[in-house]
């Protein structure tokens, strides 16, 4: 009578109709591959079911001697054998109904939002252009002598503002990941677009203030405007990860396109300059129009981005594993759980993090010193400017073209091939960085910008393999921040090695070669490590996540569930528990050792059992059908207030049945709280003697409506001696799962 309160899968719309035909007595429980190898030591199905299916003629008469506690539990675990006579199944659609509407045109939705994200771009990606535009508009011209425009002090002030904001932006990864896990893609993207629009308005205010003669005050709006604009842009960009499970076979390509919004947005300031020139409009008017367009993009986000529920449902469908619930609203708890996930495979993360951070040093150093290094390498100042232009153009090409192509290759050949590509890029850059040849420097630049463009793609794709989708953002933020924290001191050390020695070509060469060699060696080591220790088959589960999933089987952790269901490996168990195929769940239930289940539950304290029932209450309520009381129920309800039943077991059983049929929750609660435990067992056993199977099934549903699992948990806390009785109710819930699946097969 416990219904489906212990299983979140009872109301799952993914279970499709299959046919039921009689099977042979020697049939084995289904394994993940259709064999019987996953179930350790399983007996044939007929024998296994006999261990927990009560046969009517074996039941003793209920007389003066009440049977021992374990005996009534054996009798209570009852279901008709026809439920288990499952044979060959028909083909069915595995697609979740909740995701059908959201996956009709995922690429169309993604590309529209990609364009909106490029529109809501930040300013740091093209800060050199913005410095020029803002200087012409007079922002910070108050620092110049006689308030002149485009003086050296003004350019220096603008450059300092963007430089400080760029340094602060390096710490955005962690809070953005937290916000994504907390809110989901739709809320995160909409909020990011709104923040970006507000940032544009503040920057516009600084321009308007300079034009109206109030630059000394208005210039202070630029820094917060730049920070808000870029924080919102990155937040919007991160929200596009909400599509990553809607396009599962092109995940790396999708992530590459998300990263390319940074390069695509770099062209917008050039369009802004052209608009000012052609339309002869002031800068603050054009920026105001830009802000209005970003506000419109926020409206598109509120419609087009998937919600957190849609994201997790689609992830569960693609991964085939049950997922832990979102981390809630307590940020410390979310961070603690994300750190716990990182610690599970700490060695993998240390090796990969050190390799990626070390290999990033050379591209960062090369980009920073391109102008003086090019001048010393080729002998002319114009050569230094040429090398800078090659870096800028190469970065745009790598972000918009090479990185998506690399993403397509990674989708086709796997993450290991992507790791080899990064290592090869680091090697080529190290070999060619010291050669005084334009083809060599072009190759070095291409390799360096390819590594930089692909790094964020790799980190995102890497995190998807280790973190459950509900904690992807936080884990990704922690890992990205760790890589930056390692890489930044190494880059500073490289710059210090150049600046502390006499200026010359060899000083640049030696420092960059040393950084390149370090990164190449560590990347080569990581490639070998990844081949020997590949990523896990499914995302990492914390002990509390496993405990939550194990509650569906009345166990404390997944190791106990493996023992109860006779599944050898935990990874196979997790796949089956999250499967959308009804036969996978049936194979677990058919292979269950119900005596072992009772043994496991007997070890658990009353509070654990009560908490389990409360956790599953909402899912249980979804399975219960609406009650329709007929004339018979009405007459029964009327007779209750008139006729008090006699003290006999049969009379008490009929009395309880009338209470349940009349939905008298208060009376049923009083019965469970006050009736002697021995009498409750007698009544429960008596139901098996005089109620037909359809009556018992209907009474079970009615009982679930009258006393949901949350109320039953409260009763258990108030009367702990009901523990054994409640355990039997939970065991019946296991049978109810099979009955529910059988009902969906008709």
C-alpha positions as CSV (number, residue, x, y, z in Angstrom):
1,X,0.0,0.0,0.0
2,X,3.0,2.2,-0.2
3,X,2.4,3.0,-3.8
4,X,5.2,4.5,-5.7
5,X,6.5,6.8,-3.1
6,X,10.0,5.3,-3.2
7,X,10.5,5.6,-6.9
8,X,10.8,8.7,-9.0
9,X,10.4,6.7,-12.1
10,X,6.8,5.6,-11.6
11,X,5.5,8.8,-13.2
12,X,8.2,9.1,-15.8
13,X,6.6,9.7,-19.2
14,X,9.6,8.1,-20.8
15,X,8.3,4.6,-20.2
16,X,6.7,3.5,-23.5
17,X,4.3,0.7,-24.4
18,X,5.7,-2.7,-24.8
19,X,4.1,-6.0,-25.4
20,X,4.0,-8.8,-22.7
21,X,4.1,-12.4,-23.7
22,X,4.8,-15.4,-21.6
23,X,8.4,-16.3,-21.0
24,X,10.2,-19.5,-20.3
25,X,11.0,-20.6,-16.8
26,X,14.7,-20.4,-17.6
27,X,14.7,-16.8,-18.7
28,X,17.5,-14.7,-17.1
29,X,17.2,-11.1,-15.8
30,X,18.1,-8.7,-18.5
31,X,21.6,-7.2,-18.5
32,X,22.6,-3.9,-20.0
33,X,23.6,-5.6,-23.2
34,X,20.8,-8.1,-23.3
35,X,22.8,-10.9,-21.6
36,X,22.7,-12.1,-18.0
37,X,26.2,-11.1,-17.2
38,X,25.5,-8.0,-15.2
39,X,23.6,-9.8,-12.5
40,X,26.0,-11.6,-10.1
41,X,24.8,-15.0,-9.2
42,X,21.2,-14.5,-10.3
43,X,18.9,-17.4,-10.4
44,X,16.5,-17.8,-13.3
45,X,13.6,-15.4,-13.1
46,X,11.0,-18.0,-11.9
47,X,13.3,-19.1,-9.0
48,X,14.2,-15.5,-8.1
49,X,10.6,-14.5,-8.0
50,X,9.7,-17.4,-5.8
51,X,11.9,-15.9,-3.1
52,X,9.5,-13.0,-2.6
53,X,6.1,-14.0,-4.2
54,X,3.7,-15.4,-1.7
55,X,1.6,-18.4,-2.8
56,X,-1.9,-18.5,-1.4
57,X,-2.0,-22.1,-0.4
58,X,1.1,-21.7,1.7
59,X,-0.4,-19.0,3.9
60,X,-1.4,-20.2,7.4
61,X,-4.8,-19.4,8.9
62,X,-4.9,-16.3,11.1
63,X,-5.7,-17.7,14.5
64,X,-4.9,-17.1,18.1
65,X,-1.1,-17.6,17.5
66,X,0.1,-14.5,15.7
67,X,3.0,-15.4,13.4
68,X,6.5,-14.0,14.0
69,X,7.5,-10.6,12.6
70,X,9.4,-12.0,9.7
71,X,6.7,-14.4,8.6
72,X,3.9,-11.8,8.0
73,X,6.4,-9.7,6.0
74,X,7.0,-12.8,3.8
75,X,3.2,-13.1,3.2
76,X,2.7,-9.4,2.6
77,X,5.2,-9.4,-0.3
78,X,2.7,-10.6,-2.7
79,X,2.0,-10.0,-6.4
80,X,0.5,-12.2,-9.2
81,X,3.1,-14.0,-11.2
82,X,1.6,-12.9,-14.5
83,X,3.1,-9.4,-13.8
84,X,6.6,-10.9,-14.2
85,X,5.9,-13.0,-17.3
86,X,7.5,-10.6,-19.6
87,X,9.0,-11.7,-22.9
88,X,10.0,-10.1,-26.2
89,X,9.4,-6.4,-26.3
90,X,8.3,-4.2,-29.2
91,X,10.1,-1.2,-30.5
92,X,9.3,2.1,-28.8
93,X,10.4,5.7,-28.8
94,X,13.0,6.5,-26.2
95,X,12.7,10.3,-26.6
96,X,11.4,12.0,-23.5
97,X,8.1,13.8,-24.1
98,X,9.4,16.8,-22.1
99,X,12.1,17.3,-24.6
100,X,10.4,16.8,-27.9
101,X,9.2,20.4,-28.2
102,X,12.6,21.8,-27.1
103,X,14.6,19.7,-29.7
104,X,12.6,20.4,-32.8
105,X,15.0,23.1,-34.1
106,X,17.8,23.3,-31.6
107,X,20.3,24.6,-34.1
108,X,17.9,27.4,-35.3
109,X,17.3,28.5,-31.7
110,X,21.0,28.3,-30.9
111,X,22.1,30.4,-33.9
112,X,19.5,33.1,-33.2
113,X,20.8,33.4,-29.6
114,X,24.4,33.2,-30.8
115,X,23.7,36.3,-32.8
116,X,22.1,38.0,-29.9
117,X,25.1,37.1,-27.7
118,X,27.5,38.6,-30.2
119,X,25.4,41.7,-30.2
120,X,25.5,41.9,-26.4
121,X,29.3,41.9,-26.6
122,X,31.7,43.2,-24.0
123,X,34.3,45.9,-24.6
124,X,37.4,44.2,-23.5
125,X,37.6,42.0,-26.6
126,X,38.3,45.1,-28.7
127,X,39.6,47.5,-26.1
128,X,42.2,49.1,-28.4
129,X,39.4,50.2,-30.7
130,X,37.3,51.5,-27.8
131,X,40.3,53.5,-26.5
132,X,40.6,55.2,-29.8
133,X,36.8,55.9,-30.1
134,X,36.4,57.1,-26.5
135,X,39.5,59.4,-26.8
136,X,38.0,61.0,-29.9
137,X,34.7,61.5,-28.0
138,X,36.6,63.3,-25.2
139,X,36.3,60.8,-22.3
140,X,39.0,61.6,-19.8
141,X,40.0,64.7,-21.7
142,X,39.8,66.5,-18.4
143,X,43.2,65.0,-17.4
144,X,44.9,66.8,-20.4
145,X,46.5,70.2,-20.2
146,X,44.0,72.9,-21.3
147,X,41.4,70.1,-21.7
148,X,42.8,69.0,-25.0
149,X,41.6,65.9,-26.8
150,X,43.7,62.7,-27.4
151,X,46.7,63.7,-25.3
152,X,49.1,61.1,-23.9
153,X,47.6,61.4,-20.4
154,X,44.1,60.8,-21.7
155,X,45.2,57.7,-23.7
156,X,47.0,56.4,-20.6
157,X,44.0,56.9,-18.4
158,X,41.7,55.0,-20.8
159,X,44.2,52.2,-21.2
160,X,44.6,51.9,-17.5
161,X,40.8,51.6,-17.0
162,X,40.6,48.8,-19.6
163,X,43.7,47.1,-18.2
164,X,42.3,47.1,-14.6
165,X,38.9,45.8,-15.8
166,X,40.7,43.1,-17.8
167,X,42.5,41.9,-14.7
168,X,39.2,41.8,-12.7
169,X,37.5,40.0,-15.5
170,X,39.8,37.0,-15.0
171,X,37.9,36.2,-11.8
172,X,34.5,36.1,-13.5
173,X,34.5,32.4,-14.2
174,X,33.6,31.2,-10.7
175,X,30.6,33.5,-10.0
176,X,29.3,32.9,-13.5
177,X,29.4,29.2,-13.1
178,X,27.6,29.5,-9.7
179,X,24.9,31.6,-11.2
180,X,24.3,29.2,-14.0
181,X,24.0,26.2,-11.7
182,X,21.7,28.3,-9.4
183,X,19.4,29.7,-12.0
184,X,19.7,27.7,-15.2
185,X,20.3,28.9,-18.8
186,X,17.1,31.0,-19.3
187,X,17.5,33.2,-16.1
188,X,21.2,33.4,-16.5
189,X,21.1,34.5,-20.1
190,X,18.3,37.0,-19.6
191,X,20.1,38.5,-16.5
192,X,23.4,38.7,-18.4
193,X,21.8,40.6,-21.3
194,X,20.2,43.0,-19.0
195,X,23.4,43.6,-17.0
196,X,25.3,44.1,-20.3
197,X,22.7,46.7,-21.5
198,X,23.0,48.6,-18.2
199,X,26.8,48.6,-18.7
200,X,26.3,50.1,-22.1
201,X,24.1,52.8,-20.6
202,X,26.7,53.7,-18.0
203,X,29.4,53.9,-20.7
204,X,27.1,56.0,-22.8
205,X,26.7,58.3,-19.8
206,X,30.4,58.9,-19.6
207,X,30.4,59.8,-23.3
208,X,27.4,62.1,-22.9
209,X,29.1,63.7,-19.9
210,X,32.3,64.4,-21.9
211,X,30.3,66.0,-24.7
212,X,28.3,68.2,-22.3
213,X,31.3,69.5,-20.4
214,X,31.0,67.3,-17.3
215,X,33.9,64.9,-18.0
216,X,35.5,65.2,-14.6
217,X,32.4,63.6,-13.0
218,X,31.0,61.5,-15.9
219,X,34.4,59.8,-16.6
220,X,33.9,57.8,-13.4
221,X,31.0,55.9,-15.0
222,X,33.3,54.3,-17.6
223,X,34.9,51.7,-15.3
224,X,31.7,50.3,-13.8
225,X,30.1,50.4,-17.2
226,X,32.9,48.3,-18.8
227,X,32.8,45.8,-15.9
228,X,29.0,45.4,-16.1
229,X,29.1,45.2,-19.8
230,X,31.7,42.4,-19.9
231,X,30.3,40.5,-16.9
232,X,26.9,40.5,-18.5
233,X,28.3,39.5,-21.9
234,X,30.2,36.5,-20.3
235,X,27.1,35.5,-18.3
236,X,25.0,35.6,-21.5
237,X,27.6,33.6,-23.4
238,X,27.8,30.9,-20.6
239,X,24.0,30.5,-20.8
240,X,24.3,29.1,-24.3
241,X,25.7,25.9,-22.6
242,X,22.0,25.2,-22.0
243,X,21.9,23.8,-25.5
244,X,24.8,21.4,-25.0
245,X,22.6,18.4,-24.4
246,X,20.1,19.3,-27.0
247,X,22.8,18.8,-29.7
248,X,24.8,15.9,-28.0
249,X,26.7,14.8,-31.1
250,X,28.2,18.2,-31.8
251,X,29.0,19.4,-28.3
252,X,32.5,20.5,-28.9
253,X,31.5,22.4,-32.1
254,X,28.7,24.1,-30.1
255,X,31.1,25.1,-27.3
256,X,33.6,26.4,-30.0
257,X,30.8,28.6,-31.4
258,X,30.0,29.9,-28.0
259,X,33.6,30.9,-27.5
260,X,33.7,32.5,-30.9
261,X,31.2,35.2,-29.8
262,X,34.2,36.9,-28.3
263,X,35.9,37.2,-31.7
264,X,32.7,38.0,-33.5
265,X,31.9,40.8,-31.1
266,X,35.3,42.4,-31.8
267,X,34.0,43.5,-35.2
268,X,31.1,45.5,-33.6
269,X,33.2,48.6,-32.6
270,X,34.4,48.8,-36.1
271,X,30.8,48.9,-37.3
272,X,30.2,51.6,-34.6
273,X,33.0,53.7,-36.0
274,X,31.6,53.3,-39.6
275,X,28.1,54.2,-38.3
276,X,29.3,57.4,-36.7
277,X,31.1,58.4,-39.9
278,X,28.4,57.5,-42.4
279,X,25.4,58.6,-40.4
280,X,27.1,61.6,-38.8
281,X,25.6,60.8,-35.4
282,X,27.3,61.4,-32.1
283,X,28.8,58.4,-30.2
284,X,26.5,58.6,-27.3
285,X,23.5,58.3,-29.6
286,X,24.9,55.2,-31.3
287,X,25.8,53.6,-27.9
288,X,22.2,54.3,-26.7
289,X,20.8,52.5,-29.8
290,X,23.2,49.7,-29.1
291,X,22.0,49.4,-25.5
292,X,18.4,49.3,-26.7
293,X,19.3,46.4,-29.1
294,X,20.8,44.5,-26.1
295,X,17.7,45.1,-24.1
296,X,15.8,43.5,-27.0
297,X,18.2,40.6,-26.9
298,X,17.3,40.0,-23.3
299,X,13.7,39.5,-24.4
300,X,14.8,36.9,-27.0
301,X,16.7,35.1,-24.2
302,X,13.6,34.9,-22.0
303,X,11.8,33.0,-24.8
304,X,14.5,31.0,-26.6
305,X,16.8,29.7,-23.9
306,X,16.0,26.3,-22.2
307,X,15.0,26.3,-18.5
308,X,17.0,24.5,-15.9
309,X,14.5,21.7,-15.8
310,X,14.6,21.2,-19.6
311,X,18.4,21.3,-19.5
312,X,18.6,18.6,-16.8
313,X,15.9,16.4,-18.3
314,X,17.7,16.5,-21.7
315,X,21.0,15.7,-20.0
316,X,19.4,12.7,-18.2
317,X,18.0,11.5,-21.5
318,X,21.4,11.7,-23.3
319,X,23.6,10.4,-20.5
320,X,21.2,7.7,-19.5
321,X,22.0,8.3,-15.8
322,X,20.0,9.7,-12.9
323,X,21.2,13.1,-11.9
324,X,21.6,14.8,-8.5
325,X,19.3,17.7,-7.8
326,X,20.5,21.2,-8.3
327,X,22.6,22.6,-5.5
328,X,19.9,24.8,-4.0
329,X,20.3,28.4,-3.0
330,X,23.2,28.1,-0.5
331,X,26.3,29.2,-2.3
332,X,28.8,27.7,0.3
333,X,27.0,24.4,-0.1
334,X,27.2,24.5,-3.9
335,X,30.9,25.3,-3.7
336,X,31.5,22.6,-1.2
337,X,29.8,20.0,-3.3
338,X,31.7,21.2,-6.5
339,X,35.0,20.9,-4.6
340,X,33.9,17.4,-3.5
341,X,33.4,16.4,-7.1
342,X,36.8,17.8,-8.1
343,X,38.5,15.8,-5.2
344,X,37.1,12.5,-6.5
345,X,39.4,12.6,-9.5
346,X,41.9,15.0,-8.1
347,X,44.9,13.4,-9.8
348,X,43.3,13.8,-13.3
349,X,42.6,17.5,-12.6
350,X,46.0,18.2,-11.2
351,X,47.8,16.7,-14.2
352,X,45.5,18.4,-16.8
353,X,45.4,21.7,-15.0
354,X,49.2,21.9,-14.7
355,X,49.7,21.0,-18.4
356,X,47.1,23.4,-19.7
357,X,48.3,26.3,-17.5
358,X,52.0,25.7,-18.4
359,X,51.2,25.5,-22.1
360,X,49.2,28.7,-22.0
361,X,52.2,30.7,-20.8
362,X,54.0,30.9,-24.2
363,X,50.9,32.2,-26.2
364,X,50.2,34.8,-23.5
365,X,53.9,35.9,-23.4
366,X,54.2,35.9,-27.2
367,X,51.1,38.1,-27.5
368,X,52.2,40.6,-24.9
369,X,55.7,41.2,-26.3
370,X,54.9,40.8,-30.0
371,X,55.8,44.4,-30.9
372,X,59.3,44.6,-29.3
373,X,60.1,41.0,-30.2
374,X,59.2,41.5,-33.8
375,X,61.3,44.6,-34.0
376,X,64.3,42.8,-32.5
377,X,63.8,39.6,-34.6
378,X,63.5,41.4,-38.0
379,X,65.3,44.6,-37.3
380,X,62.6,47.2,-38.0
381,X,59.9,48.9,-35.9
382,X,57.4,48.3,-38.7
383,X,58.1,44.6,-38.4
384,X,57.0,44.7,-34.8
385,X,53.7,46.3,-35.8
386,X,53.3,43.7,-38.5
387,X,53.7,40.9,-36.0
388,X,51.0,42.5,-33.8
389,X,48.6,42.7,-36.8
390,X,49.3,39.0,-37.6
391,X,48.4,38.2,-33.9
392,X,45.2,40.1,-34.1
393,X,44.1,38.7,-37.4
394,X,45.2,35.2,-36.5
395,X,43.2,35.4,-33.2
396,X,40.1,36.3,-35.1
397,X,40.5,33.6,-37.7
398,X,41.3,31.0,-35.1
399,X,38.3,31.9,-33.0
400,X,35.8,32.1,-35.9
401,X,37.1,29.3,-38.2
402,X,39.9,27.1,-36.7
403,X,38.3,26.5,-33.3
404,X,34.9,25.4,-34.7
405,X,36.7,23.1,-37.1
406,X,38.8,21.7,-34.3
407,X,35.5,21.2,-32.4
408,X,34.0,19.2,-35.2
409,X,37.1,17.0,-35.3
410,X,36.9,16.5,-31.5
411,X,33.2,15.5,-31.9
412,X,34.2,13.0,-34.5
413,X,37.3,11.5,-32.8
414,X,36.8,12.2,-29.1
415,X,38.4,14.3,-26.4
416,X,41.7,12.4,-26.7
417,X,42.2,13.7,-30.2
418,X,41.5,17.2,-29.0
419,X,44.2,16.8,-26.3
420,X,46.7,15.7,-29.0
421,X,45.8,18.7,-31.1
422,X,46.5,21.1,-28.1
423,X,49.8,19.3,-27.5
424,X,50.8,19.6,-31.1
425,X,49.9,23.3,-31.2
426,X,52.1,23.9,-28.1
427,X,55.0,21.9,-29.8
428,X,54.8,23.8,-33.1
429,X,54.7,27.2,-31.3
430,X,57.8,26.2,-29.2
431,X,59.8,25.1,-32.2
432,X,59.1,28.1,-34.4
433,X,59.0,30.9,-31.9
434,X,62.8,31.7,-32.2
435,X,63.1,31.4,-36.0
436,X,63.6,34.8,-37.8
437,X,61.4,34.0,-40.7
438,X,57.9,35.3,-41.5
439,X,56.5,31.9,-42.5
440,X,57.8,30.5,-39.2
441,X,56.4,33.4,-37.2
442,X,53.0,33.0,-39.0
443,X,53.0,29.3,-38.1
444,X,54.0,30.2,-34.5
445,X,51.2,32.7,-34.3
446,X,48.7,30.3,-35.8
447,X,49.6,27.6,-33.3
448,X,49.6,30.0,-30.3
449,X,46.2,31.6,-31.1
450,X,44.8,28.1,-31.9
451,X,45.8,26.9,-28.5
452,X,44.4,30.0,-26.8
453,X,41.1,29.7,-28.7
454,X,40.7,26.0,-28.0
455,X,41.7,26.1,-24.4
456,X,38.3,27.3,-23.1
457,X,36.6,24.9,-25.4
458,X,38.7,22.0,-24.0
459,X,38.0,23.1,-20.4
460,X,34.2,23.1,-21.0
461,X,34.3,19.8,-22.8
462,X,36.5,18.3,-20.2
463,X,34.3,19.4,-17.3
464,X,31.2,17.8,-19.0
465,X,32.8,14.4,-18.5
466,X,33.5,14.8,-14.8
467,X,30.7,17.0,-13.4
468,X,27.0,16.2,-13.4
469,X,25.0,18.8,-15.4
470,X,23.4,20.2,-12.3
471,X,26.9,21.2,-11.0
472,X,28.7,21.8,-14.3
473,X,28.9,25.6,-14.0
474,X,30.4,25.6,-10.5
475,X,33.0,22.8,-11.3
476,X,33.9,24.5,-14.5
477,X,34.4,27.8,-12.7
478,X,36.6,26.2,-10.1
479,X,38.8,24.4,-12.7
480,X,39.1,27.5,-15.0
481,X,40.0,29.7,-12.0
482,X,42.7,27.2,-10.9
483,X,44.2,27.2,-14.4
484,X,44.4,31.0,-14.5
485,X,45.9,31.1,-11.0
486,X,48.6,28.7,-12.1
487,X,49.2,30.3,-15.5
488,X,49.4,34.0,-14.3
489,X,52.4,33.7,-12.0
490,X,54.2,31.7,-14.6
491,X,53.5,34.4,-17.2
492,X,54.7,37.1,-14.8
493,X,57.9,35.1,-14.2
494,X,58.5,34.9,-17.9
495,X,58.1,38.7,-18.2
496,X,60.3,39.3,-15.3
497,X,63.0,37.1,-16.8
498,X,62.9,39.3,-19.9
499,X,62.8,42.7,-18.1
500,X,65.5,41.9,-15.5
501,X,68.1,41.0,-18.1
502,X,69.7,43.5,-20.6
503,X,67.4,44.0,-23.5
504,X,68.2,41.9,-26.5
505,X,66.9,39.3,-28.9
506,X,68.3,36.3,-27.0
507,X,66.6,37.4,-23.7
508,X,63.2,37.2,-25.5
509,X,64.2,33.9,-27.2
510,X,65.5,32.2,-24.1
511,X,62.5,33.1,-22.0
512,X,59.9,32.1,-24.6
513,X,61.7,28.9,-25.5
514,X,61.9,27.9,-21.8
515,X,58.2,28.6,-21.3
516,X,57.4,26.7,-24.5
517,X,59.5,23.7,-23.6
518,X,57.9,23.5,-20.2
519,X,54.4,23.6,-21.6
520,X,55.2,21.1,-24.4
521,X,56.7,18.5,-22.0
522,X,53.8,18.7,-19.6
523,X,51.2,18.5,-22.4
524,X,53.0,15.4,-23.8
525,X,52.9,13.9,-20.3
526,X,49.2,14.7,-20.1
527,X,48.5,13.0,-23.4
528,X,50.1,9.8,-22.1
529,X,48.3,10.1,-18.8
530,X,44.9,10.6,-20.5
531,X,45.5,7.5,-22.6
532,X,46.3,5.4,-19.5
533,X,43.6,6.9,-17.3
534,X,40.7,7.9,-19.5
535,X,37.8,10.1,-18.1
536,X,35.0,8.3,-16.2
537,X,32.1,6.6,-18.0
538,X,29.6,8.8,-16.3
539,X,29.7,12.1,-14.3
540,X,31.0,11.9,-10.7
541,X,28.4,11.3,-8.0
542,X,29.0,12.4,-4.4
543,X,28.0,10.1,-1.5
544,X,24.9,12.3,-0.8
545,X,24.0,12.0,-4.5
546,X,24.3,8.2,-4.3
547,X,22.2,8.1,-1.1
548,X,19.5,10.1,-2.8
549,X,19.4,7.7,-5.8
550,X,19.6,4.7,-3.5
551,X,16.4,5.7,-1.7
552,X,14.3,4.5,-4.6
553,X,15.4,1.0,-3.6
554,X,15.2,1.5,0.2
555,X,19.0,1.4,0.5
556,X,21.6,3.7,2.0
557,X,24.0,3.9,-0.9
558,X,24.5,2.5,-4.4
559,X,26.8,-0.3,-3.2
560,X,23.9,-1.7,-1.2
561,X,21.6,-1.3,-4.3
562,X,24.2,-3.3,-6.3
563,X,24.0,-6.1,-3.6
564,X,20.2,-6.1,-3.5
565,X,19.8,-6.0,-7.3
566,X,22.7,-8.4,-7.9
567,X,24.4,-6.0,-10.4
568,X,28.2,-6.3,-10.4
569,X,29.3,-2.8,-11.3
570,X,28.0,0.5,-10.0
571,X,28.4,2.2,-13.5
572,X,26.0,-0.4,-15.0
573,X,23.6,0.2,-12.1
574,X,23.6,4.0,-12.6
575,X,23.0,3.6,-16.3
576,X,20.0,1.3,-15.7
577,X,18.6,3.5,-13.0
578,X,18.6,6.5,-15.4
579,X,17.5,4.6,-18.5
580,X,14.4,5.5,-20.4
581,X,13.9,1.8,-21.3
582,X,11.3,0.0,-19.2
583,X,13.1,-3.3,-19.5
584,X,16.2,-1.9,-17.8
585,X,14.3,-1.0,-14.7
586,X,12.4,-4.4,-14.9
587,X,15.7,-6.2,-15.0
588,X,16.8,-4.5,-11.8
589,X,13.5,-5.3,-10.1
590,X,13.3,-8.9,-11.4
591,X,16.8,-9.5,-10.1
592,X,16.2,-8.1,-6.6
593,X,16.8,-10.2,-3.6
594,X,14.0,-9.0,-1.4
595,X,15.3,-10.7,1.7
596,X,18.5,-8.8,1.2
597,X,16.4,-5.6,0.8
598,X,14.6,-6.3,4.1
599,X,18.0,-6.9,5.7
600,X,19.4,-3.6,4.5
601,X,16.3,-1.7,5.6
602,X,16.4,-3.3,9.0
603,X,19.8,-1.8,9.6
604,X,18.6,1.7,8.9
605,X,17.2,3.8,11.8
606,X,13.6,5.0,11.8
607,X,14.7,8.6,10.9
608,X,16.4,7.4,7.8
609,X,13.4,5.6,6.6
610,X,11.1,8.5,7.4
611,X,13.4,10.9,5.6
612,X,13.5,8.7,2.6
613,X,9.7,8.6,2.4
614,X,9.5,12.4,2.7
615,X,12.1,12.9,0.0
616,X,10.1,10.8,-2.5
617,X,6.7,12.3,-1.5
618,X,6.3,14.7,-4.4
619,X,7.2,12.1,-7.0
620,X,4.8,9.6,-5.3
621,X,1.9,12.1,-5.5
622,X,2.4,12.5,-9.3
623,X,1.7,8.8,-9.8
624,X,-1.6,8.8,-7.8
625,X,-4.7,9.1,-9.9
626,X,-7.6,11.3,-9.0
627,X,-10.2,9.5,-6.8
628,X,-13.8,9.0,-7.9
629,X,-16.1,8.0,-5.2
630,X,-19.2,6.0,-6.3
631,X,-22.4,5.2,-4.5
632,X,-20.8,2.4,-2.7
633,X,-18.2,4.6,-1.2
634,X,-20.8,7.1,-0.1
635,X,-22.9,4.5,1.6
636,X,-19.8,3.1,3.4
637,X,-18.9,6.6,4.6
638,X,-22.4,7.1,5.9
639,X,-22.3,3.7,7.7
640,X,-19.1,4.5,9.5
641,X,-20.7,7.2,11.6
642,X,-23.6,4.9,12.5
643,X,-22.2,1.5,13.0
644,X,-19.0,0.8,15.0
645,X,-17.4,-2.5,13.9
646,X,-17.0,-5.5,16.1
647,X,-13.7,-6.5,17.6
648,X,-13.0,-9.4,15.1
649,X,-10.1,-9.4,12.7
650,X,-12.4,-9.5,9.7
651,X,-14.6,-6.7,11.0
652,X,-11.5,-4.5,11.7
653,X,-10.2,-5.2,8.2
654,X,-13.5,-4.2,6.6
655,X,-13.6,-1.2,8.9
656,X,-10.2,0.0,7.7
657,X,-11.2,-0.7,4.1
658,X,-14.3,1.6,4.6
659,X,-12.1,4.3,6.1
660,X,-9.7,4.2,3.1
661,X,-12.6,4.1,0.6
662,X,-14.2,7.1,2.3
663,X,-10.9,9.0,2.3
664,X,-11.1,9.6,6.0
665,X,-7.5,10.6,6.6
666,X,-7.9,11.5,10.2
667,X,-9.5,8.2,11.1
668,X,-6.8,6.2,9.2
669,X,-4.1,8.2,11.0
670,X,-5.7,7.5,14.4
671,X,-6.0,3.8,13.5
672,X,-2.3,3.5,12.7
673,X,-1.3,5.5,15.8
674,X,-3.5,3.7,18.3
675,X,-4.2,0.2,17.0
676,X,-2.1,-2.5,18.6
677,X,0.7,-3.5,16.3
678,X,-0.3,-7.2,16.5
679,X,-3.8,-6.3,15.3
680,X,-2.5,-4.2,12.4
681,X,-0.5,-7.3,11.2
682,X,-3.6,-9.5,11.5
683,X,-5.7,-7.1,9.5
684,X,-3.1,-6.7,6.8
685,X,-2.9,-10.5,6.5
686,X,-6.6,-10.8,6.4
687,X,-6.9,-8.5,3.4
688,X,-5.1,-11.2,1.4
689,X,-7.8,-13.7,2.2
690,X,-11.0,-11.9,1.2
691,X,-10.0,-9.1,-1.2
692,X,-9.7,-9.9,-4.9
693,X,-6.5,-8.6,-6.7
694,X,-8.2,-5.7,-8.4
695,X,-9.7,-4.6,-5.0
696,X,-6.3,-4.8,-3.4
697,X,-4.7,-2.6,-6.1
698,X,-7.5,-0.1,-5.9
699,X,-7.2,0.0,-2.1
700,X,-3.5,0.6,-2.5
701,X,-4.1,3.6,-4.7
702,X,-6.7,5.0,-2.3
703,X,-4.4,4.4,0.7
704,X,-1.7,6.5,-1.1
705,X,-4.2,9.3,-1.5
706,X,-5.3,9.2,2.1
707,X,-1.9,8.7,3.7
708,X,0.8,10.0,1.4
709,X,4.4,9.1,2.2
710,X,5.1,12.3,4.0
711,X,2.2,11.6,6.4
712,X,3.3,8.0,6.8
713,X,6.8,9.3,7.7
714,X,5.3,11.5,10.4
715,X,3.3,8.6,11.8
716,X,6.5,6.5,11.8
717,X,8.3,9.1,13.8
718,X,5.5,9.3,16.3
719,X,5.3,5.5,16.6
720,X,8.7,3.9,15.9
721,X,7.4,0.4,16.6
722,X,5.7,0.6,13.2
723,X,9.2,0.4,11.5
724,X,8.8,-3.3,10.4
725,X,5.3,-2.6,9.1
726,X,6.5,0.4,7.1
727,X,9.3,-1.7,5.7
728,X,6.8,-4.1,4.4
729,X,4.9,-1.2,2.8
730,X,8.1,0.0,1.1
731,X,8.7,-3.5,-0.2
732,X,5.2,-3.6,-1.7
733,X,6.2,-0.3,-3.4
734,X,8.8,-2.3,-5.3
735,X,6.1,-4.6,-6.6
736,X,3.9,-1.6,-7.4
737,X,6.7,-0.3,-9.7
738,X,6.5,-3.5,-11.7
739,X,2.7,-3.3,-11.7
740,X,2.9,0.3,-13.0
741,X,5.2,-0.7,-15.8
742,X,2.9,-3.5,-16.7
743,X,0.0,-1.1,-16.9
744,X,1.9,1.0,-19.3
745,X,2.6,-2.0,-21.5
746,X,-1.2,-2.6,-22.2
